[in-house]
Amino acid sequence: MSYLSSTSVVVDAILTKKGRELLARNDGSFNITQFSVSDDEIDYSLYNPNHPSGSAFYGEAIENMPILQAYPNDQEIMRYKLITLPRGTAKLPIIDLGYNNIVIKQGSSLSVTPQTLNYLGANTSFEQSGYVATIGDVRTMSTFTGVGINTPEATALNSTTTIGTNVSQTVIGTTINLTSTTVNTLFGTNTVLYTTLTVTGRDSGARISIPVQITKVTQ
């Protein structure tokens, strides 16, 4: 999603592959309940408190910057989401998954329990609303689920399935359970499959993305 003009309120919104998949089902599973805003294209170094025309013009250069067109690539857009934190916050919250990268064997299972650091005055905490987790290529997983959050939204999202094509899957929980694929044909001539795991705190807005590798088990 992007604002196309700095002088009028015009919003351009497009669907991701996952969004188009849910919309095509026509079963009510496409239900927007939350949204994020980001400032990827903003260069704050252009803020000029010494502008000769006064304080009304300090941010003039920023306000005149071109705005990015919306496109559904989370590696290139919406990487720096805006968040609201209590006044006086000295450190931005960050998410710790306990892993810098995940390497698991074909058919193996792993549970990931995210923690949020530097949030609400605590060194380490678990967010009450849980975490949103997205696996970049769900074909690499035989199961990918979130547990620990029992709201209708989380239940609906966690129960969705994909059509088997190269799409992501998103779940909500305090713990993320994943089991790597047992399908040998996905590997082709390769011995390793690669994807990414992205986790976002639903309360803090903190976000982390780590690589995931699935190694083929030779029979």
N, C-alpha and C positions, 0 to 999 in steps of 0.2 A: 504494500500500500504506500502511496506517496501523495504529497501535496504538489500539485502541478503549477501553482502560481503563488507568488508571495504577496499578491495584492488582492486576491479573492479566495474564498474557501472552496476549493475544488479538490476532490479526492478521487484518485484512481486506484481501484482495488482489483487484484487478480487472485485467482485461486492457485494453490500449490497442487502438485499431483495428488496428494492425499485429499485435499479439499475437493478436487474434481471427482475423485473416486467416491467419496461420501455423498456428494451431490447427485451423482449418477444412480445411486442406489434408490433414491426417491422413497426412503423408508423412515425419514425423520432423523437419521443419524447425523445429517449435516445441520449442526446447531451451534452457532457462534455464541459463546458465553464469555469469552475474554479476548482482549486484544493488547498488543504492545505497540509502543512508539519508539523510534530510535533517532539518533542524530549522526548517522554514519557520514553524511556529506558535509558536516559543519566543521569548519576550521576555527576553533576558538582563539587561536593566536591573532586573528584579525580584529578582535575586540580592542578598541582604541580609546582608553580613558583620557587621552590627550588630544582628542579631536578638537580642532579650533572652533567648531560651531556649537560646542556644548554637549551636555550629557545625552540629549535626545538623539545624538548622532554617534554615540560610542559604538553601537552595534550595526551601523549602517552597512559596512562591508559584508558582514555576516548575513544580514537580511536580504542583500542583493545577490547572494550566491545562487547558482542554479541548483535545482532540486532533482534528485535522481528519479528516473522513471521506474515504476514498480516492476520487478521481475522475480520469479520464484526460485532463487538460488541462495540458500541460507549460508553459503560459504562466501558470498560477495555482498549481501545486503542484510540489514537488520542484525548486524553483529554487535552493535553498541546500543543496547536498549536503555531507555530512560527509566529510572526507578525513583521512588519516593522513600526517603529515609528520615528518621527523626532529626530535628534541628540539633546541631552540635556533633553529629557523627564525624569522627575523625578518620575512620578507615572504611573503605568499601568492603561489603561482604563478599566472600569468595566461597566456592563449593569445593569440598574435598571428598573424592570418591574412594580414597585409599589406594588408587592406582593412577600412574601416569599414562599407562597404556594397558590394554587387556590382551593377553595371548592365551587362548584356550584350544584344546584339541577338539577335533570333530566329534560331536555327540556329547560333549562335556557340559556341565551346568555350573553356573556361577551366580551368586547373589551379591548385589551391590547396594550398600546402605549409605546414601549421601549424608554429609554433614555440612553445615554452613558455619564458616568462621567469621569472626568480627561482626556479628549480627545482634542488634538490640543489647549491646553492652556485654555480651558473653563471648568468650574465646571460641567456644564450640557449642552449637545448638542444632536441634532438629526442627525443621519448620513445621508448624502446626498444619498447614494446608498441604504439606507434602511437596513432591517434586514432579516435574514433567520430564519424562525421558523419551528420547527419540533415537531409534536405531536407523542409520542411514540406508541400509539395504536389508529389508526384513527377510529376503531369501536366504541370508546367511544364518538365520535362526530357525530352529524348529519350534521353540516357544520363546515369547518375549512378553512378560507380564509385570504389572505393578501391583503391589499389595500394601495394605495398611491405611488406605483412604477409601471410605465406603460411601461417599456422596454419590448421588445419581449420575452426576457428570463423569466422575471417575469410573464408575461401573460401566457406563455406556461406552466410554472410550476404551477401556481395558478389554471389553468383549468384542470389539470390532476385529474383523479379519480382512486380509488383503486378497487380491485376485491372483496372486502368484507372480506378478510382474515385478520389475525392478522399482519398488517404491519403498518409502520409509514407513515406519509404524511408530505411533506415539502412545505412551501409557502414563498413568498417574499413580504414584504410591510413595510410601516412605522407604520401601525396599523394592529394588528392581531385580527380577529373576530372569535370567536368560539361559537358554540351552542352544548350543550351536547345531547347525544342520547335520544330518546324517546322509544327505543326498550327495553321492560321489560325482554325479554328472555336472554339478555346479562348478567343480574344480577344473574340469577339462584336463589340460596338461599341466596345470599349476598345482603346487603343493600347499599354497596359502591363499585364503580369501581375505579381502580387506574391506572394512567399513568403518563407520564412526559412531560413537555414542555421545549424544549431547544431553546434558541434564541442566534444567533451569529450576531455581527455587521459586515456588508459587507465591511466597510472601516477600522475599527479599529481591527477586529479580536477578540474582546472581546466576551466572551461566558458565558452564565448562564443557569443552568438547575434547574427547580423547580418541585415539585410534584403537580399533579392535582388529585382531588377527585370529583367524580360524585355521589351524594347521590340519592337513589331511592325515588320516590314520591309514597307513598302508596295511592291507590285509595279508 
